[in-house]
Amino acid sequence: MNEIERENVGAAPAIDKHWAKLQAGRKAQNPAIFWKFIKGDRDRALHRYEVDLYPESSIPLLISDEAGATISVLDDCLFVPLEDDEWRGDEAGGDARDAYSDAIGWWESELSEIERDI
């Protein structure tokens, strides 16, 4: 965003203010959704050509009850976990689509804040 949006000279001060706020939280990894997910996934995708989605097309699921245990398979697109999502706290282990939805919501909020400052 910094390089592209700075072409709009009027946006530069608001972008600088926003980036300074993000940088202030870098050491504490706050906000976690940016430092541990958005920036991390971006860097992995752009620099290492990796994504953090579970790499298999199906996921084995162990189901156990009083009668015993069986293994079922979750088919493609039913559930897509992230491999590393501890940054989500209580929601860790959830579907990647939920994490991406959270990230989009966070960005929408941040962009609205920048727009208010312009």
Jmol script that loads the backbone (N, CA, C; Angstrom):
load data "model"
ATOM      1  N   MET A   1       0.831  -1.180   0.000  1.00  0.00           N
ATOM      2  CA  MET A   1       0.000   0.000   0.000  1.00  0.00           C
ATOM      3  C   MET A   1       0.875   1.243   0.000  1.00  0.00           C
ATOM      4  N   ASN A   2       1.945   1.225   0.725  1.00  0.00           N
ATOM      5  CA  ASN A   2       2.779   2.407   0.876  1.00  0.00           C
ATOM      6  C   ASN A   2       3.256   2.943  -0.466  1.00  0.00           C
ATOM      7  N   GLU A   3       3.787   2.089  -1.327  1.00  0.00           N
ATOM      8  CA  GLU A   3       4.348   2.558  -2.589  1.00  0.00           C
ATOM      9  C   GLU A   3       3.274   3.005  -3.575  1.00  0.00           C
ATOM     10  N   ILE A   4       2.190   2.258  -3.672  1.00  0.00           N
ATOM     11  CA  ILE A   4       1.156   2.573  -4.655  1.00  0.00           C
ATOM     12  C   ILE A   4       0.328   3.773  -4.213  1.00  0.00           C
ATOM     13  N   GLU A   5      -0.177   3.734  -2.998  1.00  0.00           N
ATOM     14  CA  GLU A   5      -1.063   4.798  -2.531  1.00  0.00           C
ATOM     15  C   GLU A   5      -0.349   6.119  -2.310  1.00  0.00           C
ATOM     16  N   ARG A   6       0.950   6.098  -2.115  1.00  0.00           N
ATOM     17  CA  ARG A   6       1.690   7.342  -1.904  1.00  0.00           C
ATOM     18  C   ARG A   6       1.711   8.205  -3.161  1.00  0.00           C
ATOM     19  N   GLU A   7       1.366   7.606  -4.317  1.00  0.00           N
ATOM     20  CA  GLU A   7       1.275   8.398  -5.538  1.00  0.00           C
ATOM     21  C   GLU A   7       0.216   9.495  -5.377  1.00  0.00           C
ATOM     22  N   ASN A   8      -0.775   9.251  -4.517  1.00  0.00           N
ATOM     23  CA  ASN A   8      -1.762  10.264  -4.159  1.00  0.00           C
ATOM     24  C   ASN A   8      -1.127  11.078  -3.029  1.00  0.00           C
ATOM     25  N   VAL A   9      -0.563  12.218  -3.372  1.00  0.00           N
ATOM     26  CA  VAL A   9       0.199  13.023  -2.413  1.00  0.00           C
ATOM     27  C   VAL A   9      -0.608  13.334  -1.161  1.00  0.00           C
ATOM     28  N   GLY A  10      -1.902  13.549  -1.325  1.00  0.00           N
ATOM     29  CA  GLY A  10      -2.737  13.858  -0.171  1.00  0.00           C
ATOM     30  C   GLY A  10      -2.880  12.703   0.807  1.00  0.00           C
ATOM     31  N   ALA A  11      -2.645  11.484   0.350  1.00  0.00           N
ATOM     32  CA  ALA A  11      -2.786  10.314   1.216  1.00  0.00           C
ATOM     33  C   ALA A  11      -1.532  10.022   2.022  1.00  0.00           C
ATOM     34  N   ALA A  12      -0.382  10.541   1.590  1.00  0.00           N
ATOM     35  CA  ALA A  12       0.891  10.204   2.220  1.00  0.00           C
ATOM     36  C   ALA A  12       0.917  10.450   3.738  1.00  0.00           C
ATOM     37  N   PRO A  13       0.469  11.597   4.254  1.00  0.00           N
ATOM     38  CA  PRO A  13       0.520  11.795   5.710  1.00  0.00           C
ATOM     39  C   PRO A  13      -0.330  10.778   6.479  1.00  0.00           C
ATOM     40  N   ALA A  14      -1.509  10.449   5.963  1.00  0.00           N
ATOM     41  CA  ALA A  14      -2.378   9.480   6.642  1.00  0.00           C
ATOM     42  C   ALA A  14      -1.753   8.085   6.613  1.00  0.00           C
ATOM     43  N   ILE A  15      -1.139   7.728   5.488  1.00  0.00           N
ATOM     44  CA  ILE A  15      -0.471   6.421   5.380  1.00  0.00           C
ATOM     45  C   ILE A  15       0.708   6.358   6.331  1.00  0.00           C
ATOM     46  N   ASP A  16       1.497   7.429   6.384  1.00  0.00           N
ATOM     47  CA  ASP A  16       2.642   7.469   7.308  1.00  0.00           C
ATOM     48  C   ASP A  16       2.187   7.318   8.756  1.00  0.00           C
ATOM     49  N   LYS A  17       1.112   8.005   9.125  1.00  0.00           N
ATOM     50  CA  LYS A  17       0.575   7.927  10.492  1.00  0.00           C
ATOM     51  C   LYS A  17       0.134   6.490  10.808  1.00  0.00           C
ATOM     52  N   HIS A  18      -0.558   5.889   9.866  1.00  0.00           N
ATOM     53  CA  HIS A  18      -1.040   4.517  10.060  1.00  0.00           C
ATOM     54  C   HIS A  18       0.139   3.542  10.179  1.00  0.00           C
ATOM     55  N   TRP A  19       1.122   3.672   9.311  1.00  0.00           N
ATOM     56  CA  TRP A  19       2.271   2.772   9.336  1.00  0.00           C
ATOM     57  C   TRP A  19       3.055   2.939  10.641  1.00  0.00           C
ATOM     58  N   ALA A  20       3.197   4.176  11.120  1.00  0.00           N
ATOM     59  CA  ALA A  20       3.891   4.415  12.393  1.00  0.00           C
ATOM     60  C   ALA A  20       3.164   3.708  13.541  1.00  0.00           C
ATOM     61  N   LYS A  21       1.821   3.737  13.496  1.00  0.00           N
ATOM     62  CA  LYS A  21       1.037   3.049  14.530  1.00  0.00           C
ATOM     63  C   LYS A  21       1.287   1.536  14.476  1.00  0.00           C
ATOM     64  N   LEU A  22       1.312   0.989  13.270  1.00  0.00           N
ATOM     65  CA  LEU A  22       1.586  -0.445  13.135  1.00  0.00           C
ATOM     66  C   LEU A  22       2.999  -0.773  13.605  1.00  0.00           C
ATOM     67  N   GLN A  23       3.969   0.038  13.209  1.00  0.00           N
ATOM     68  CA  GLN A  23       5.357  -0.208  13.599  1.00  0.00           C
ATOM     69  C   GLN A  23       5.545  -0.145  15.119  1.00  0.00           C
ATOM     70  N   ALA A  24       4.784   0.701  15.785  1.00  0.00           N
ATOM     71  CA  ALA A  24       4.886   0.813  17.244  1.00  0.00           C
ATOM     72  C   ALA A  24       4.515  -0.499  17.932  1.00  0.00           C
ATOM     73  N   GLY A  25       3.667  -1.281  17.309  1.00  0.00           N
ATOM     74  CA  GLY A  25       3.262  -2.555  17.892  1.00  0.00           C
ATOM     75  C   GLY A  25       4.044  -3.748  17.398  1.00  0.00           C
ATOM     76  N   ARG A  26       5.040  -3.511  16.550  1.00  0.00           N
ATOM     77  CA  ARG A  26       5.760  -4.623  15.919  1.00  0.00           C
ATOM     78  C   ARG A  26       6.426  -5.559  16.921  1.00  0.00           C
ATOM     79  N   LYS A  27       7.146  -5.019  17.882  1.00  0.00           N
ATOM     80  CA  LYS A  27       7.869  -5.853  18.839  1.00  0.00           C
ATOM     81  C   LYS A  27       6.916  -6.746  19.629  1.00  0.00           C
ATOM     82  N   ALA A  28       5.772  -6.205  20.007  1.00  0.00           N
ATOM     83  CA  ALA A  28       4.772  -6.965  20.763  1.00  0.00           C
ATOM     84  C   ALA A  28       3.874  -7.792  19.834  1.00  0.00           C
ATOM     85  N   GLN A  29       4.115  -7.675  18.498  1.00  0.00           N
ATOM     86  CA  GLN A  29       3.306  -8.377  17.506  1.00  0.00           C
ATOM     87  C   GLN A  29       1.834  -8.001  17.638  1.00  0.00           C
ATOM     88  N   ASN A  30       1.608  -6.692  17.819  1.00  0.00           N
ATOM     89  CA  ASN A  30       0.254  -6.183  18.006  1.00  0.00           C
ATOM     90  C   ASN A  30      -0.046  -5.138  16.933  1.00  0.00           C
ATOM     91  N   PRO A  31      -1.077  -5.278  16.169  1.00  0.00           N
ATOM     92  CA  PRO A  31      -2.128  -6.290  16.251  1.00  0.00           C
ATOM     93  C   PRO A  31      -1.664  -7.624  15.641  1.00  0.00           C
ATOM     94  N   ALA A  32      -1.969  -8.689  16.342  1.00  0.00           N
ATOM     95  CA  ALA A  32      -1.523 -10.021  15.926  1.00  0.00           C
ATOM     96  C   ALA A  32      -2.028 -10.381  14.536  1.00  0.00           C
ATOM     97  N   ILE A  33      -3.244  -9.971  14.200  1.00  0.00           N
ATOM     98  CA  ILE A  33      -3.787 -10.330  12.890  1.00  0.00           C
ATOM     99  C   ILE A  33      -2.903  -9.780  11.768  1.00  0.00           C
ATOM    100  N   PHE A  34      -2.276  -8.629  11.991  1.00  0.00           N
ATOM    101  CA  PHE A  34      -1.386  -8.075  10.963  1.00  0.00           C
ATOM    102  C   PHE A  34      -0.019  -8.744  11.003  1.00  0.00           C
ATOM    103  N   TRP A  35       0.647  -8.708  12.152  1.00  0.00           N
ATOM    104  CA  TRP A  35       2.031  -9.172  12.235  1.00  0.00           C
ATOM    105  C   TRP A  35       2.162 -10.681  12.110  1.00  0.00           C
ATOM    106  N   LYS A  36       1.240 -11.431  12.678  1.00  0.00           N
ATOM    107  CA  LYS A  36       1.383 -12.891  12.668  1.00  0.00           C
ATOM    108  C   LYS A  36       0.631 -13.570  11.535  1.00  0.00           C
ATOM    109  N   PHE A  37      -0.274 -12.859  10.887  1.00  0.00           N
ATOM    110  CA  PHE A  37      -1.050 -13.494   9.825  1.00  0.00           C
ATOM    111  C   PHE A  37      -0.904 -12.755   8.499  1.00  0.00           C
ATOM    112  N   ILE A  38      -1.389 -11.543   8.408  1.00  0.00           N
ATOM    113  CA  ILE A  38      -1.386 -10.828   7.135  1.00  0.00           C
ATOM    114  C   ILE A  38       0.043 -10.657   6.607  1.00  0.00           C
ATOM    115  N   LYS A  39       0.928 -10.080   7.404  1.00  0.00           N
ATOM    116  CA  LYS A  39       2.298  -9.859   6.939  1.00  0.00           C
ATOM    117  C   LYS A  39       3.028 -11.183   6.786  1.00  0.00           C
ATOM    118  N   GLY A  40       2.833 -12.091   7.711  1.00  0.00           N
ATOM    119  CA  GLY A  40       3.504 -13.391   7.629  1.00  0.00           C
ATOM    120  C   GLY A  40       3.098 -14.168   6.389  1.00  0.00           C
ATOM    121  N   ASP A  41       1.795 -14.248   6.111  1.00  0.00           N
ATOM    122  CA  ASP A  41       1.328 -14.959   4.921  1.00  0.00           C
ATOM    123  C   ASP A  41       1.790 -14.261   3.649  1.00  0.00           C
ATOM    124  N   ARG A  42       1.775 -12.949   3.657  1.00  0.00           N
ATOM    125  CA  ARG A  42       2.250 -12.195   2.492  1.00  0.00           C
ATOM    126  C   ARG A  42       3.711 -12.507   2.223  1.00  0.00           C
ATOM    127  N   ASP A  43       4.535 -12.456   3.256  1.00  0.00           N
ATOM    128  CA  ASP A  43       5.968 -12.714   3.077  1.00  0.00           C
ATOM    129  C   ASP A  43       6.224 -14.149   2.606  1.00  0.00           C
ATOM    130  N   ARG A  44       5.516 -15.112   3.204  1.00  0.00           N
ATOM    131  CA  ARG A  44       5.696 -16.513   2.782  1.00  0.00           C
ATOM    132  C   ARG A  44       5.292 -16.696   1.319  1.00  0.00           C
ATOM    133  N   ALA A  45       4.182 -16.097   0.924  1.00  0.00           N
ATOM    134  CA  ALA A  45       3.701 -16.254  -0.454  1.00  0.00           C
ATOM    135  C   ALA A  45       4.629 -15.557  -1.452  1.00  0.00           C
ATOM    136  N   LEU A  46       5.058 -14.338  -1.141  1.00  0.00           N
ATOM    137  CA  LEU A  46       5.870 -13.570  -2.090  1.00  0.00           C
ATOM    138  C   LEU A  46       7.335 -13.995  -2.138  1.00  0.00           C
ATOM    139  N   HIS A  47       7.892 -14.367  -0.999  1.00  0.00           N
ATOM    140  CA  HIS A  47       9.327 -14.638  -0.949  1.00  0.00           C
ATOM    141  C   HIS A  47       9.679 -16.122  -0.983  1.00  0.00           C
ATOM    142  N   ARG A  48       8.787 -16.973  -0.469  1.00  0.00           N
ATOM    143  CA  ARG A  48       9.099 -18.408  -0.441  1.00  0.00           C
ATOM    144  C   ARG A  48       8.126 -19.246  -1.260  1.00  0.00           C
ATOM    145  N   TYR A  49       7.133 -18.605  -1.867  1.00  0.00           N
ATOM    146  CA  TYR A  49       6.124 -19.298  -2.672  1.00  0.00           C
ATOM    147  C   TYR A  49       5.413 -20.393  -1.876  1.00  0.00           C
ATOM    148  N   GLU A  50       5.135 -20.095  -0.622  1.00  0.00           N
ATOM    149  CA  GLU A  50       4.445 -21.026   0.271  1.00  0.00           C
ATOM    150  C   GLU A  50       3.164 -20.396   0.764  1.00  0.00           C
ATOM    151  N   VAL A  51       2.184 -21.239   1.090  1.00  0.00           N
ATOM    152  CA  VAL A  51       0.974 -20.782   1.758  1.00  0.00           C
ATOM    153  C   VAL A  51       0.816 -21.598   3.026  1.00  0.00           C
ATOM    154  N   ASP A  52       0.045 -21.087   3.949  1.00  0.00           N
ATOM    155  CA  ASP A  52      -0.070 -21.709   5.260  1.00  0.00           C
ATOM    156  C   ASP A  52      -1.320 -22.581   5.392  1.00  0.00           C
ATOM    157  N   LEU A  53      -1.914 -22.944   4.279  1.00  0.00           N
ATOM    158  CA  LEU A  53      -3.079 -23.816   4.325  1.00  0.00           C
ATOM    159  C   LEU A  53      -2.629 -25.258   4.478  1.00  0.00           C
ATOM    160  N   TYR A  54      -3.467 -26.063   5.105  1.00  0.00           N
ATOM    161  CA  TYR A  54      -3.183 -27.494   5.217  1.00  0.00           C
ATOM    162  C   TYR A  54      -3.026 -28.050   3.809  1.00  0.00           C
ATOM    163  N   PRO A  55      -1.917 -28.749   3.516  1.00  0.00           N
ATOM    164  CA  PRO A  55      -1.585 -29.088   2.136  1.00  0.00           C
ATOM    165  C   PRO A  55      -2.368 -30.241   1.505  1.00  0.00           C
ATOM    166  N   GLU A  56      -3.078 -30.997   2.278  1.00  0.00           N
ATOM    167  CA  GLU A  56      -3.778 -32.158   1.732  1.00  0.00           C
ATOM    168  C   GLU A  56      -5.170 -31.769   1.243  1.00  0.00           C
ATOM    169  N   SER A  57      -5.701 -32.540   0.308  1.00  0.00           N
ATOM    170  CA  SER A  57      -7.037 -32.239  -0.210  1.00  0.00           C
ATOM    171  C   SER A  57      -8.133 -32.832   0.674  1.00  0.00           C
ATOM    172  N   SER A  58      -7.787 -33.762   1.541  1.00  0.00           N
ATOM    173  CA  SER A  58      -8.757 -34.302   2.492  1.00  0.00           C
ATOM    174  C   SER A  58      -8.081 -34.424   3.854  1.00  0.00           C
ATOM    175  N   ILE A  59      -8.890 -34.417   4.886  1.00  0.00           N
ATOM    176  CA  ILE A  59      -8.375 -34.412   6.255  1.00  0.00           C
ATOM    177  C   ILE A  59      -8.962 -35.593   7.015  1.00  0.00           C
ATOM    178  N   PRO A  60      -8.095 -36.487   7.554  1.00  0.00           N
ATOM    179  CA  PRO A  60      -8.623 -37.590   8.361  1.00  0.00           C
ATOM    180  C   PRO A  60      -9.153 -37.057   9.696  1.00  0.00           C
ATOM    181  N   LEU A  61     -10.259 -37.585  10.137  1.00  0.00           N
ATOM    182  CA  LEU A  61     -10.904 -37.144  11.364  1.00  0.00           C
ATOM    183  C   LEU A  61     -11.214 -38.366  12.213  1.00  0.00           C
ATOM    184  N   LEU A  62     -10.665 -38.437  13.426  1.00  0.00           N
ATOM    185  CA  LEU A  62     -10.911 -39.553  14.341  1.00  0.00           C
ATOM    186  C   LEU A  62     -12.162 -39.258  15.155  1.00  0.00           C
ATOM    187  N   ILE A  63     -13.115 -40.160  15.091  1.00  0.00           N
ATOM    188  CA  ILE A  63     -14.355 -40.033  15.852  1.00  0.00           C
ATOM    189  C   ILE A  63     -14.428 -41.218  16.804  1.00  0.00           C
ATOM    190  N   SER A  64     -14.528 -40.906  18.096  1.00  0.00           N
ATOM    191  CA  SER A  64     -14.586 -42.006  19.070  1.00  0.00           C
ATOM    192  C   SER A  64     -15.780 -41.823  19.999  1.00  0.00           C
ATOM    193  N   ASP A  65     -16.351 -42.943  20.396  1.00  0.00           N
ATOM    194  CA  ASP A  65     -17.440 -42.953  21.359  1.00  0.00           C
ATOM    195  C   ASP A  65     -17.355 -44.256  22.143  1.00  0.00           C
ATOM    196  N   GLU A  66     -18.397 -44.576  22.897  1.00  0.00           N
ATOM    197  CA  GLU A  66     -18.371 -45.779  23.732  1.00  0.00           C
ATOM    198  C   GLU A  66     -18.185 -47.053  22.899  1.00  0.00           C
ATOM    199  N   ALA A  67     -18.662 -47.045  21.688  1.00  0.00           N
ATOM    200  CA  ALA A  67     -18.597 -48.234  20.832  1.00  0.00           C
ATOM    201  C   ALA A  67     -17.219 -48.424  20.204  1.00  0.00           C
ATOM    202  N   GLY A  68     -16.380 -47.423  20.221  1.00  0.00           N
ATOM    203  CA  GLY A  68     -15.062 -47.538  19.611  1.00  0.00           C
ATOM    204  C   GLY A  68     -14.698 -46.279  18.855  1.00  0.00           C
ATOM    205  N   ALA A  69     -13.779 -46.446  17.943  1.00  0.00           N
ATOM    206  CA  ALA A  69     -13.295 -45.302  17.178  1.00  0.00           C
ATOM    207  C   ALA A  69     -13.321 -45.618  15.683  1.00  0.00           C
ATOM    208  N   THR A  70     -13.637 -44.619  14.911  1.00  0.00           N
ATOM    209  CA  THR A  70     -13.596 -44.749  13.455  1.00  0.00           C
ATOM    210  C   THR A  70     -12.903 -43.528  12.879  1.00  0.00           C
ATOM    211  N   ILE A  71     -12.347 -43.703  11.721  1.00  0.00           N
ATOM    212  CA  ILE A  71     -11.712 -42.590  11.038  1.00  0.00           C
ATOM    213  C   ILE A  71     -12.568 -42.233   9.830  1.00  0.00           C
ATOM    214  N   SER A  72     -12.966 -40.992   9.785  1.00  0.00           N
ATOM    215  CA  SER A  72     -13.715 -40.465   8.641  1.00  0.00           C
ATOM    216  C   SER A  72     -12.814 -39.467   7.923  1.00  0.00           C
ATOM    217  N   VAL A  73     -13.212 -39.106   6.738  1.00  0.00           N
ATOM    218  CA  VAL A  73     -12.421 -38.164   5.956  1.00  0.00           C
ATOM    219  C   VAL A  73     -13.284 -36.956   5.609  1.00  0.00           C
ATOM    220  N   LEU A  74     -12.756 -35.774   5.910  1.00  0.00           N
ATOM    221  CA  LEU A  74     -13.409 -34.537   5.495  1.00  0.00           C
ATOM    222  C   LEU A  74     -12.933 -34.249   4.080  1.00  0.00           C
ATOM    223  N   ASP A  75     -13.863 -34.177   3.158  1.00  0.00           N
ATOM    224  CA  ASP A  75     -13.504 -33.954   1.766  1.00  0.00           C
ATOM    225  C   ASP A  75     -13.062 -32.532   1.502  1.00  0.00           C
ATOM    226  N   ASP A  76     -12.499 -32.364   0.336  1.00  0.00           N
ATOM    227  CA  ASP A  76     -12.030 -31.077  -0.145  1.00  0.00           C
ATOM    228  C   ASP A  76     -13.109 -30.003   0.013  1.00  0.00           C
ATOM    229  N   CYS A  77     -12.729 -28.845   0.490  1.00  0.00           N
ATOM    230  CA  CYS A  77     -13.585 -27.656   0.642  1.00  0.00           C
ATOM    231  C   CYS A  77     -14.536 -27.711   1.829  1.00  0.00           C
ATOM    232  N   LEU A  78     -14.633 -28.830   2.527  1.00  0.00           N
ATOM    233  CA  LEU A  78     -15.519 -28.883   3.682  1.00  0.00           C
ATOM    234  C   LEU A  78     -14.901 -28.137   4.866  1.00  0.00           C
ATOM    235  N   PHE A  79     -13.599 -28.313   5.042  1.00  0.00           N
ATOM    236  CA  PHE A  79     -12.875 -27.652   6.128  1.00  0.00           C
ATOM    237  C   PHE A  79     -11.444 -27.455   5.659  1.00  0.00           C
ATOM    238  N   VAL A  80     -10.949 -26.226   5.729  1.00  0.00           N
ATOM    239  CA  VAL A  80      -9.593 -25.921   5.274  1.00  0.00           C
ATOM    240  C   VAL A  80      -8.849 -25.224   6.419  1.00  0.00           C
ATOM    241  N   PRO A  81      -8.112 -25.992   7.226  1.00  0.00           N
ATOM    242  CA  PRO A  81      -7.418 -25.374   8.364  1.00  0.00           C
ATOM    243  C   PRO A  81      -6.131 -24.675   7.951  1.00  0.00           C
ATOM    244  N   LEU A  82      -5.729 -23.707   8.759  1.00  0.00           N
ATOM    245  CA  LEU A  82      -4.401 -23.119   8.633  1.00  0.00           C
ATOM    246  C   LEU A  82      -3.471 -23.993   9.446  1.00  0.00           C
ATOM    247  N   GLU A  83      -2.231 -24.093   9.031  1.00  0.00           N
ATOM    248  CA  GLU A  83      -1.287 -24.902   9.794  1.00  0.00           C
ATOM    249  C   GLU A  83      -0.759 -24.167  11.023  1.00  0.00           C
ATOM    250  N   ASP A  84      -0.731 -22.846  10.979  1.00  0.00           N
ATOM    251  CA  ASP A  84      -0.188 -22.070  12.093  1.00  0.00           C
ATOM    252  C   ASP A  84      -1.102 -20.879  12.348  1.00  0.00           C
ATOM    253  N   ASP A  85      -2.037 -21.034  13.287  1.00  0.00           N
ATOM    254  CA  ASP A  85      -2.957 -19.922  13.545  1.00  0.00           C
ATOM    255  C   ASP A  85      -3.142 -19.663  15.035  1.00  0.00           C
ATOM    256  N   GLU A  86      -2.084 -19.868  15.824  1.00  0.00           N
ATOM    257  CA  GLU A  86      -2.175 -19.598  17.263  1.00  0.00           C
ATOM    258  C   GLU A  86      -2.506 -18.143  17.543  1.00  0.00           C
ATOM    259  N   TRP A  87      -2.176 -17.238  16.598  1.00  0.00           N
ATOM    260  CA  TRP A  87      -2.456 -15.822  16.764  1.00  0.00           C
ATOM    261  C   TRP A  87      -3.954 -15.566  16.933  1.00  0.00           C
ATOM    262  N   ARG A  88      -4.797 -16.538  16.553  1.00  0.00           N
ATOM    263  CA  ARG A  88      -6.243 -16.347  16.653  1.00  0.00           C
ATOM    264  C   ARG A  88      -6.770 -16.621  18.063  1.00  0.00           C
ATOM    265  N   GLY A  89      -5.907 -17.027  18.971  1.00  0.00           N
ATOM    266  CA  GLY A  89      -6.328 -17.257  20.349  1.00  0.00           C
ATOM    267  C   GLY A  89      -7.351 -18.368  20.451  1.00  0.00           C
ATOM    268  N   ASP A  90      -8.504 -18.073  21.036  1.00  0.00           N
ATOM    269  CA  ASP A  90      -9.546 -19.078  21.251  1.00  0.00           C
ATOM    270  C   ASP A  90     -10.090 -19.660  19.951  1.00  0.00           C
ATOM    271  N   GLU A  91      -9.891 -18.959  18.840  1.00  0.00           N
ATOM    272  CA  GLU A  91     -10.406 -19.432  17.558  1.00  0.00           C
ATOM    273  C   GLU A  91      -9.367 -20.243  16.781  1.00  0.00           C
ATOM    274  N   ALA A  92      -8.196 -20.505  17.380  1.00  0.00           N
ATOM    275  CA  ALA A  92      -7.153 -21.286  16.709  1.00  0.00           C
ATOM    276  C   ALA A  92      -7.711 -22.656  16.336  1.00  0.00           C
ATOM    277  N   GLY A  93      -7.245 -23.143  15.195  1.00  0.00           N
ATOM    278  CA  GLY A  93      -7.721 -24.437  14.723  1.00  0.00           C
ATOM    279  C   GLY A  93      -8.965 -24.331  13.869  1.00  0.00           C
ATOM    280  N   GLY A  94      -9.397 -23.114  13.619  1.00  0.00           N
ATOM    281  CA  GLY A  94     -10.595 -22.903  12.820  1.00  0.00           C
ATOM    282  C   GLY A  94     -10.304 -22.968  11.329  1.00  0.00           C
ATOM    283  N   ASP A  95     -11.319 -22.745  10.564  1.00  0.00           N
ATOM    284  CA  ASP A  95     -11.230 -22.793   9.118  1.00  0.00           C
ATOM    285  C   ASP A  95     -10.467 -21.580   8.588  1.00  0.00           C
ATOM    286  N   ALA A  96      -9.618 -21.802   7.598  1.00  0.00           N
ATOM    287  CA  ALA A  96      -8.820 -20.720   7.012  1.00  0.00           C
ATOM    288  C   ALA A  96      -9.701 -19.618   6.444  1.00  0.00           C
ATOM    289  N   ARG A  97     -10.857 -20.005   5.934  1.00  0.00           N
ATOM    290  CA  ARG A  97     -11.744 -18.989   5.359  1.00  0.00           C
ATOM    291  C   ARG A  97     -12.208 -18.005   6.418  1.00  0.00           C
ATOM    292  N   ASP A  98     -12.368 -18.463   7.658  1.00  0.00           N
ATOM    293  CA  ASP A  98     -12.730 -17.552   8.749  1.00  0.00           C
ATOM    294  C   ASP A  98     -11.577 -16.600   9.056  1.00  0.00           C
ATOM    295  N   ALA A  99     -10.347 -17.130   9.046  1.00  0.00           N
ATOM    296  CA  ALA A  99      -9.182 -16.275   9.298  1.00  0.00           C
ATOM    297  C   ALA A  99      -9.039 -15.228   8.203  1.00  0.00           C
ATOM    298  N   TYR A 100      -9.223 -15.630   6.951  1.00  0.00           N
ATOM    299  CA  TYR A 100      -9.126 -14.668   5.850  1.00  0.00           C
ATOM    300  C   TYR A 100     -10.247 -13.636   5.947  1.00  0.00           C
ATOM    301  N   SER A 101     -11.418 -14.053   6.359  1.00  0.00           N
ATOM    302  CA  SER A 101     -12.529 -13.119   6.538  1.00  0.00           C
ATOM    303  C   SER A 101     -12.197 -12.108   7.635  1.00  0.00           C
ATOM    304  N   ASP A 102     -11.594 -12.585   8.733  1.00  0.00           N
ATOM    305  CA  ASP A 102     -11.163 -11.679   9.810  1.00  0.00           C
ATOM    306  C   ASP A 102     -10.140 -10.674   9.288  1.00  0.00           C
ATOM    307  N   ALA A 103      -9.204 -11.153   8.465  1.00  0.00           N
ATOM    308  CA  ALA A 103      -8.163 -10.281   7.922  1.00  0.00           C
ATOM    309  C   ALA A 103      -8.761  -9.220   7.005  1.00  0.00           C
ATOM    310  N   ILE A 104      -9.709  -9.606   6.175  1.00  0.00           N
ATOM    311  CA  ILE A 104     -10.364  -8.643   5.286  1.00  0.00           C
ATOM    312  C   ILE A 104     -11.117  -7.598   6.104  1.00  0.00           C
ATOM    313  N   GLY A 105     -11.807  -8.045   7.142  1.00  0.00           N
ATOM    314  CA  GLY A 105     -12.510  -7.107   8.020  1.00  0.00           C
ATOM    315  C   GLY A 105     -11.557  -6.141   8.696  1.00  0.00           C
ATOM    316  N   TRP A 106     -10.409  -6.659   9.143  1.00  0.00           N
ATOM    317  CA  TRP A 106      -9.411  -5.798   9.783  1.00  0.00           C
ATOM    318  C   TRP A 106      -8.915  -4.760   8.793  1.00  0.00           C
ATOM    319  N   TRP A 107      -8.583  -5.183   7.552  1.00  0.00           N
ATOM    320  CA  TRP A 107      -8.101  -4.246   6.542  1.00  0.00           C
ATOM    321  C   TRP A 107      -9.155  -3.209   6.203  1.00  0.00           C
ATOM    322  N   GLU A 108     -10.405  -3.614   6.080  1.00  0.00           N
ATOM    323  CA  GLU A 108     -11.472  -2.652   5.790  1.00  0.00           C
ATOM    324  C   GLU A 108     -11.536  -1.575   6.860  1.00  0.00           C
ATOM    325  N   SER A 109     -11.415  -1.997   8.111  1.00  0.00           N
ATOM    326  CA  SER A 109     -11.431  -1.047   9.222  1.00  0.00           C
ATOM    327  C   SER A 109     -10.222  -0.100   9.161  1.00  0.00           C
ATOM    328  N   GLU A 110      -9.056  -0.659   8.891  1.00  0.00           N
ATOM    329  CA  GLU A 110      -7.835   0.152   8.821  1.00  0.00           C
ATOM    330  C   GLU A 110      -7.902   1.140   7.647  1.00  0.00           C
ATOM    331  N   LEU A 111      -8.376   0.684   6.500  1.00  0.00           N
ATOM    332  CA  LEU A 111      -8.475   1.575   5.337  1.00  0.00           C
ATOM    333  C   LEU A 111      -9.498   2.684   5.579  1.00  0.00           C
ATOM    334  N   SER A 112     -10.570   2.360   6.277  1.00  0.00           N
ATOM    335  CA  SER A 112     -11.559   3.392   6.616  1.00  0.00           C
ATOM    336  C   SER A 112     -10.930   4.450   7.516  1.00  0.00           C
ATOM    337  N   GLU A 113     -10.088   4.008   8.461  1.00  0.00           N
ATOM    338  CA  GLU A 113      -9.411   4.946   9.354  1.00  0.00           C
ATOM    339  C   GLU A 113      -8.472   5.862   8.559  1.00  0.00           C
ATOM    340  N   ILE A 114      -7.737   5.286   7.623  1.00  0.00           N
ATOM    341  CA  ILE A 114      -6.849   6.096   6.788  1.00  0.00           C
ATOM    342  C   ILE A 114      -7.651   7.093   5.953  1.00  0.00           C
ATOM    343  N   GLU A 115      -8.751   6.629   5.378  1.00  0.00           N
ATOM    344  CA  GLU A 115      -9.592   7.524   4.570  1.00  0.00           C
ATOM    345  C   GLU A 115     -10.124   8.674   5.392  1.00  0.00           C
ATOM    346  N   ARG A 116     -10.472   8.436   6.654  1.00  0.00           N
ATOM    347  CA  ARG A 116     -10.954   9.527   7.526  1.00  0.00           C
ATOM    348  C   ARG A 116      -9.866  10.556   7.778  1.00  0.00           C
ATOM    349  N   ASP A 117      -8.595  10.077   7.796  1.00  0.00           N
ATOM    350  CA  ASP A 117      -7.476  10.975   8.060  1.00  0.00           C
ATOM    351  C   ASP A 117      -7.034  11.779   6.839  1.00  0.00           C
ATOM    352  N   ILE A 118      -7.485  11.375   5.670  1.00  0.00           N
ATOM    353  CA  ILE A 118      -7.047  12.070   4.436  1.00  0.00           C
ATOM    354  C   ILE A 118      -7.784  13.378   4.277  1.00  0.00           C
TER     355      ILE A 118
END
end "model"
wireframe off; spacefill off
backbone 0.3
color backbone group
